Amino acid sequence: MDISHLDTPSLIADLDAMSINIQLMQERINDLGLALRPHTKAHKIPAVAQMQIDAGAQGICVAKLGEAEVMAQGGIKDILITTPIAGQKKIQRLITLHQGHPDTRFIQVIDDHYHVVEIAKAASAANICVELMIEVECGQQRCGAQVGDALVELIQAIQITDGVSYAGVQAYSGHLQHVKGYCSRNEQARSVVVPLFDFIRSTLEPKGMAPQIISGGGTGTYTAYQGLGYSEIQAGSYLFMDAAYLAIGDETNATKNQQFSPALKVLSTVISQPTPSRTVIDAGMKCLSIDLGMPIVEGREGVRYQTGGDEHGILHHEEGCEIFELGQQVILLPSHCDTTLNNFDTLYAVQDGKVVSQWTIKGRGRSD
Ligand SMILES: Cc1ncc(COP(=O)(O)O)c(C=O)c1O
């Protein structure tokens, strides 16, 4: 089917660009001597996670327990849950997840003694052991134990408690992923985690507390980590390369990142043309997120997208730009792939303008 036959708004993925991005990131991470554990919050589709694993990824990350349930159900066997959980309901779901998939490796991120005590209690009652990874603070000031005595005490607590085991540490600096300029981003990314690696060598290793896994990094920062001590990289957005990431710059260009190709797009239709310089399309905030800026109109240099509210997108064109026609399809590159994808039930895979496959976005809305 030609994409012109798709109803709109629809979410489409350029299959060739996506496959090249998967291959390229795997090669780059291999070259750094690290393992890749892609963050699947970007796509939420078990079949796409399997493509990443088939290309060499050693497992996946998910942000939430709900996403872990979807991925385990879809046959993925090595899953790191990168956000701490709290409350008896969640902890019981984590235990049930382990029991339902005894041949799958799950690692749960934590940062507090509460997590150790409560997860261990539930795991012991179920006669299982839950692997825990400690998130450490590295500049983002979101979750994360402080590097220092607090970290030592938390590792100790895991090591002496039945029902849990110590898998390693997570050091993710989300606040630096979109710093503009390759050198400045790399410098900042390294400098915020150097104290952690110094602490591992000076204190944790002599105490027999060296983490087996050190996990972190994203599409913006993975290049900074060679030789530091990370064992795996959690990048996710490289798969789709949204407009926000395209603007961060790379080794050769200060303002344009050309390492990966844009693969995620929203297909929309012109529904109104009130003036020659203002076109209205059927894609507003309920399908195109704007938390990281406005989407880009593909192939139309002089045309700028402005949100028109929940259901409308407004295209402003500079003088001299070719005018759109009512009913014409317009393709947009989302500014933020994660929050845009979460608005759709289906992702259409497209090659040479034809829909060749489609995936149900099984983790859509699974922020639970
Ligand atoms: C903990 C964690 N790791 C990795 C990633 C992936 O980063 P990116 O999508 O920027 O590559 C994210 C994204 O939000 C994250 O929250």
The ligand as an SDF file (V2000), in Angstrom:
LIG
                    3D

 16 16  0  0  0  0  0  0  0  0999 V2000
   17.6620    6.1130   32.3300 C   0  0  0  0  0  0  0  0  0  0  0  0
   17.7240    6.3880   30.8720 C   0  0  0  0  0  0  0  0  0  0  0  0
   18.6720    5.7740   30.1370 N   0  0  0  0  0  0  0  0  0  0  0  0
   18.7730    5.9760   28.8050 C   0  0  0  0  0  0  0  0  0  0  0  0
   17.8980    6.8120   28.1360 C   0  0  0  0  0  0  0  0  0  0  0  0
   18.0210    6.9400   26.6400 C   0  0  0  0  0  0  0  0  0  0  0  0
   18.4720    8.1440   26.2330 O   0  0  0  0  0  0  0  0  0  0  0  0
   18.2800    8.6680   24.7530 P   0  0  0  0  0  0  0  0  0  0  0  0
   16.8860    8.3800   24.3360 O   0  0  0  0  0  0  0  0  0  0  0  0
   18.5220   10.1080   24.9140 O   0  0  0  0  0  0  0  0  0  0  0  0
   19.2630    7.9610   23.9200 O   0  0  0  0  0  0  0  0  0  0  0  0
   16.9130    7.4940   28.8620 C   0  0  0  0  0  0  0  0  0  0  0  0
   16.0230    8.4400   28.1830 C   0  0  0  0  0  0  0  0  0  0  0  0
   15.2620    9.1890   28.7250 O   0  0  0  0  0  0  0  0  0  0  0  0
   16.8160    7.2690   30.2560 C   0  0  0  0  0  0  0  0  0  0  0  0
   15.8780    7.8880   31.0020 O   0  0  0  0  0  0  0  0  0  0  0  0
  1  2  1  0
  2  3  1  0
  2 15  2  0
  3  4  2  0
  4  5  1  0
  5  6  1  0
  5 12  2  0
  6  7  1  0
  7  8  1  0
  8  9  2  0
  8 10  1  0
  8 11  1  0
 12 13  1  0
 12 15  1  0
 13 14  2  0
 15 16  1  0
M  END
$$$$
